[in-house]
Amino acid sequence: MCWKYLVPGRQIVPLGFDHILFILCVFFLNNNIRQIILQASMFTLAHSITLGLSVYGVIKPTTAIVEPIIALSILLLALENIYSAKVKPWRMMMVYLFGLVHGMGFAGALAQLGMPKYAFTEALVSFNLGVEFGQLSIILFMYFLVAKGFSGKIWYRRRIVIPASMLIACIATYWTIQRTFFI
């Protein structure tokens, strides 16, 4: 096992701030921990597919296209959180499709970590497990910090979900513009 790739959050912090915001978007529209984890796991499954395809050279994503779409995916989820009070049936499909795009972005991050050629598959699996552990850490931290005590309150959506999602939407809008015109 390539342990350096398994360290929880190494793939997410500090370079994966966009990944953290995406997971927070998944978190804020839900108050059911199982649904949050299920969506995050679907996201991981999807990005594992395109990450593997990218790393093995089956697909060759262009950073100039992938990075703006990643930012746009965060923006779209944040807007859904603002304008929708509950999870819609298509949410799981959106998270999956956006996960496919994020996986192409992760291919660049994995290349920066210097994955060894002799342990390619192990490193890929370890990397994905590290991402999943990092996501679960964020979800559990936020669940116990915010959702467990407050999600049942009538003001939760108005005071926490919408302002947090608006902040995420502003950041994602900036990234979308920056990545579209300045990459």
Phi and psi in degrees as a GROMACS rama.xvg file:
@    title "Ramachandran Plot"
@    xaxis  label "Phi"
@    yaxis  label "Psi"
@TYPE xy
-87.1428  89.6677  CYS-2
-62.7785  -31.764  TRP-3
-65.9248  -21.4389  LYS-4
-87.1037  -13.8971  TYR-5
-89.8759  -14.2538  LEU-6
-54.8298  118.712  VAL-7
-57.0207  130.547  PRO-8
85.5481  -13.3536  GLY-9
-56.1979  -35.5289  ARG-10
-79.2009  -17.5797  GLN-11
-102.61  -42.543  ILE-12
-112.034  132.556  VAL-13
-94.5583  -9.26799  PRO-14
-77.6349  -18.2722  LEU-15
-103.991  42.965  GLY-16
-59.5309  -34.551  PHE-17
-64.4536  -35.4837  ASP-18
-65.5608  -41.5294  HIS-19
-61.4628  -44.4284  ILE-20
-65.1527  -37.0744  LEU-21
-62.1132  -46.9376  PHE-22
-63.6287  -37.8724  ILE-23
-64.1824  -36.3646  LEU-24
-62.6265  -41.64  CYS-25
-61.4942  -42.9986  VAL-26
-64.0078  -48.1996  PHE-27
-67.3643  -27.2644  PHE-28
-84.7539  -8.37702  LEU-29
-111.102  151.78  ASN-30
-126.293  8.97128  ASN-31
-105.91  114.269  ASN-32
-59.6064  -35.8863  ILE-33
-63.8876  -42.9581  ARG-34
-64.7678  -38.5906  GLN-35
-63.5302  -48.2491  ILE-36
-65.7887  -38.7247  ILE-37
-61.495  -44.8177  LEU-38
-65.5812  -41.9106  GLN-39
-63.6386  -38.4342  ALA-40
-68.3135  -36.765  SER-41
-64.1361  -39.3819  MET-42
-61.2637  -44.9494  PHE-43
-63.3512  -44.2932  THR-44
-57.6835  -46.6225  LEU-45
-64.8659  -46.2058  ALA-46
-72.6525  -21.9089  HIS-47
-66.4465  -37.6949  SER-48
-63.5922  -54.1505  ILE-49
-73.835  -28.5672  THR-50
-62.827  -47.3992  LEU-51
-61.417  -45.7763  GLY-52
-62.0318  -37.9241  LEU-53
-69.3154  -46.3381  SER-54
-65.0242  -36.1337  VAL-55
-82.0253  -1.57467  TYR-56
82.385  10.1258  GLY-57
-70.2289  -40.1342  VAL-58
-121.126  150.547  ILE-59
-126.484  84.0707  LYS-60
-68.3117  144.744  PRO-61
-96.4222  123.343  THR-62
-55.4293  -39.5046  THR-63
-63.0773  -22.0125  ALA-64
-97.9838  -44.5028  ILE-65
-66.3341  -47.1679  VAL-66
-61.4441  -44.2261  GLU-67
-63.9984  -35.0844  PRO-68
-68.1697  -36.5952  ILE-69
-60.2822  -47.7719  ILE-70
-61.5913  -41.5506  ALA-71
-64.5203  -36.0382  LEU-72
-63.1266  -38.6007  SER-73
-66.7557  -43.5386  ILE-74
-59.2449  -45.8103  LEU-75
-63.7786  -41.7618  LEU-76
-66.6777  -40.1513  LEU-77
-62.4654  -42.6524  ALA-78
-64.5227  -38.9777  LEU-79
-61.6203  -40.3859  GLU-80
-61.6615  -35.7483  ASN-81
-72.8002  -43.5827  ILE-82
-96.2869  -6.99383  TYR-83
-123.464  131.614  SER-84
-85.6341  -12.3928  ALA-85
-146.869  164.405  LYS-86
-69.2961  128.526  VAL-87
-89.6798  159.059  LYS-88
-58.5103  -29.6116  PRO-89
-80.5948  -5.27611  TRP-90
-58.2198  -43.4033  ARG-91
-62.0349  -40.1593  MET-92
-66.9692  -39.677  MET-93
-61.0485  -47.2494  MET-94
-61.1148  -41.1218  VAL-95
-63.9607  -49.3879  TYR-96
-62.5709  -42.1984  LEU-97
-66.7904  -32.2426  PHE-98
-62.1817  -37.2265  GLY-99
-59.3436  -41.9425  LEU-100
-69.13  -44.5215  VAL-101
-62.0527  -32.5773  HIS-102
-61.1181  -37.4271  GLY-103
-66.0066  -34.7417  MET-104
-69.6294  -36.6792  GLY-105
-64.9513  -24.8208  PHE-106
-58.7769  -39.3656  ALA-107
-67.0647  -39.5245  GLY-108
-65.1325  -40.8079  ALA-109
-65.3531  -38.2739  LEU-110
-62.9602  -37.1376  ALA-111
-66.6218  -27.5451  GLN-112
-75.5803  -8.91205  LEU-113
72.3334  57.6226  GLY-114
-64.8768  129.781  MET-115
-72.1063  139.055  PRO-116
-67.5216  -33.1398  LYS-117
-72.7032  -18.7225  TYR-118
-128.979  42.7925  ALA-119
-57.5456  -52.1741  PHE-120
-65.9817  -43.1135  THR-121
-61.006  -43.3763  GLU-122
-63.9544  -40.5164  ALA-123
-63.7367  -46.5677  LEU-124
-63.9136  -44.4711  VAL-125
-62.2753  -41.8031  SER-126
-58.9192  -48.2813  PHE-127
-65.5675  -38.5617  ASN-128
-64.3681  -39.6944  LEU-129
-62.1244  -40.5414  GLY-130
-62.7294  -45.8582  VAL-131
-62.865  -43.7143  GLU-132
-62.7078  -40.7763  PHE-133
-62.5518  -44.6924  GLY-134
-60.1855  -47.8154  GLN-135
-61.7795  -36.4682  LEU-136
-62.8216  -44.4316  SER-137
-63.3954  -46.5295  ILE-138
-61.8401  -48.6486  ILE-139
-65.6627  -40.4298  LEU-140
-58.8237  -49.9266  PHE-141
-67.3261  -36.5843  MET-142
-61.1563  -49.2076  TYR-143
-75.1155  -29.0025  PHE-144
-76.5059  -40.6116  LEU-145
-118.108  -60.005  VAL-146
-70.0768  -43.8677  ALA-147
-56.4131  -43.9076  LYS-148
-89.6116  -23.5958  GLY-149
-120.273  -18.0364  PHE-150
-63.4826  -21.4663  SER-151
-84.0052  -7.36153  GLY-152
-77.4799  146.831  LYS-153
-67.7172  -23.707  ILE-154
-89.0073  -7.1153  TRP-155
-54.432  -50.1563  TYR-156
-64.1556  -46.57  ARG-157
-68.1512  -37.3949  ARG-158
-98.7325  -20.6248  ARG-159
-118.45  -57.1533  ILE-160
-62.8054  -52.6706  VAL-161
-66.3454  -49.3068  ILE-162
-61.0409  -41.9256  PRO-163
-63.4184  -42.3116  ALA-164
-67.816  -34.571  SER-165
-65.6748  -41.2751  MET-166
-62.6912  -45.309  LEU-167
-61.7016  -42.3123  ILE-168
-61.6833  -39.5846  ALA-169
-64.2989  -45.2665  CYS-170
-62.4452  -45.1804  ILE-171
-65.152  -35.8396  ALA-172
-63.2465  -46.4246  THR-173
-57.9845  -47.7374  TYR-174
-61.6223  -40.8843  TRP-175
-60.3561  -46.8078  THR-176
-64.4155  -49.1617  ILE-177
-58.5888  -46.5698  GLN-178
-74.8779  -23.2486  ARG-179
-78.7808  -41.323  THR-180
-105.404  -14.874  PHE-181
-123.288  8.96234  PHE-182
